[in-house]
């Protein structure tokens, strides 16, 4: 049980949810077009783990596992 608690102290989770906004303006001859769009991008999540402590002759060893969930819309088709 003690080993499990030490493992837990060396693991850190993360989540990223980017938010974006665009403003597009186009003008051709006498025609003007304006469009605003915004929303969330793809969700990114994972774990960072410290695998080994640093010593005088070697640095910390750290590993990261991450994944992306396609939760954002298509920026080219507005879907």
Sine and cosine of phi, psi and omega as CSV:
sin_phi,cos_phi,sin_psi,cos_psi,sin_omega,cos_omega
0.00,0.00,-0.58,0.82,0.01,-1.00
-0.90,0.45,-0.63,0.78,0.00,-1.00
-0.90,0.45,-0.63,0.78,0.03,-1.00
-0.89,0.46,-0.66,0.75,0.01,-1.00
-0.92,0.39,-0.58,0.82,0.06,-1.00
-0.92,0.39,-0.62,0.78,0.03,-1.00
-0.89,0.46,-0.67,0.74,-0.01,-1.00
-0.89,0.45,-0.58,0.81,0.01,-1.00
-0.93,0.36,-0.30,0.95,-0.06,-1.00
-0.97,-0.23,0.12,0.99,-0.03,-1.00
-0.90,-0.44,0.72,-0.70,0.00,-1.00
-0.74,-0.67,0.76,-0.64,0.04,-1.00
-1.00,-0.09,0.38,-0.93,0.07,-1.00
-0.55,-0.83,0.46,-0.89,0.05,-1.00
-0.66,-0.75,0.70,-0.72,0.05,-1.00
-0.80,-0.60,0.77,-0.64,0.03,-1.00
-0.73,-0.68,1.00,-0.02,-0.04,-1.00
-0.94,0.35,0.60,-0.80,0.06,-1.00
-0.89,-0.46,0.72,-0.70,-0.03,-1.00
-0.72,-0.69,0.33,-0.94,0.03,-1.00
-0.57,-0.82,0.70,-0.71,0.05,-1.00
-0.80,-0.59,0.52,-0.85,0.11,-0.99
-0.75,-0.67,0.91,-0.42,-0.03,-1.00
-0.92,-0.39,0.75,-0.66,0.06,-1.00
-0.78,-0.63,0.78,-0.63,0.02,-1.00
-0.74,-0.68,0.61,-0.79,0.01,-1.00
-0.66,-0.76,0.80,-0.60,0.03,-1.00
-0.68,-0.74,0.89,-0.46,-0.11,-0.99
0.83,0.56,-0.89,-0.45,-0.01,-1.00
-0.97,-0.24,0.16,0.99,-0.02,-1.00
-0.98,-0.22,0.76,-0.65,0.05,-1.00
-0.85,-0.52,0.60,-0.80,0.05,-1.00
-0.72,-0.69,0.68,-0.73,0.03,-1.00
-0.79,-0.62,0.65,-0.76,0.05,-1.00
-0.53,-0.84,0.71,-0.71,0.09,-1.00
-0.89,-0.46,0.64,-0.77,0.02,-1.00
-0.50,-0.86,0.56,-0.83,0.03,-1.00
-0.39,-0.92,0.23,-0.97,0.05,-1.00
0.36,-0.93,-0.15,-0.99,0.00,-1.00
-1.00,0.00,0.56,-0.83,0.09,-1.00
-1.00,-0.02,-0.21,-0.98,0.01,-1.00
-0.92,0.39,0.65,-0.76,0.00,-1.00
-0.98,0.20,0.75,-0.66,0.00,-1.00
-0.88,-0.47,0.71,-0.70,-0.03,-1.00
-0.49,-0.87,0.32,-0.95,0.02,-1.00
0.12,-0.99,-0.22,-0.98,-0.02,-1.00
-0.74,-0.67,0.61,-0.79,0.16,-0.99
-0.89,-0.45,0.76,-0.64,-0.09,-1.00
-0.81,-0.58,0.71,-0.70,0.12,-0.99
-1.00,0.06,0.91,-0.43,-0.07,-1.00
-1.00,0.04,-0.55,0.84,-0.03,-1.00
-0.50,-0.86,0.54,-0.84,0.06,-1.00
-0.96,0.29,0.41,-0.91,0.08,-1.00
-0.98,0.21,0.50,-0.87,0.11,-0.99
-0.77,-0.64,-0.06,-1.00,-0.01,-1.00
-0.90,0.44,-0.45,0.89,-0.08,-1.00
-0.94,-0.34,-0.03,1.00,0.01,-1.00
-0.51,-0.86,0.53,-0.85,-0.01,-1.00
-0.99,0.15,0.08,-1.00,0.13,-0.99
-0.86,0.51,0.54,-0.84,0.13,-0.99
-0.95,-0.30,0.83,-0.55,-0.06,-1.00
-0.77,-0.64,0.64,-0.77,0.05,-1.00
-0.81,-0.58,0.55,-0.83,0.03,-1.00
-0.79,-0.62,0.72,-0.70,0.10,-1.00
-0.87,-0.50,0.79,-0.61,-0.01,-1.00
-0.65,-0.76,0.33,-0.95,0.03,-1.00
-0.55,-0.83,0.35,-0.94,0.04,-1.00
-0.82,-0.57,0.74,-0.67,0.07,-1.00
-0.97,-0.24,0.81,-0.59,-0.06,-1.00
-0.96,0.27,0.96,0.26,-0.03,-1.00
-1.00,-0.08,-0.24,0.97,-0.01,-1.00
-0.99,0.10,0.35,-0.94,0.04,-1.00
-0.98,0.18,0.22,-0.98,0.06,-1.00
-0.98,0.21,0.88,-0.47,-0.07,-1.00
-0.94,0.35,-0.26,0.97,-0.06,-1.00
-1.00,-0.06,-0.41,0.91,-0.01,-1.00
-0.90,-0.43,-0.02,1.00,-0.04,-1.00
0.83,0.56,0.57,0.82,0.03,-1.00
-0.98,-0.18,0.00,0.00,0.00,0.00
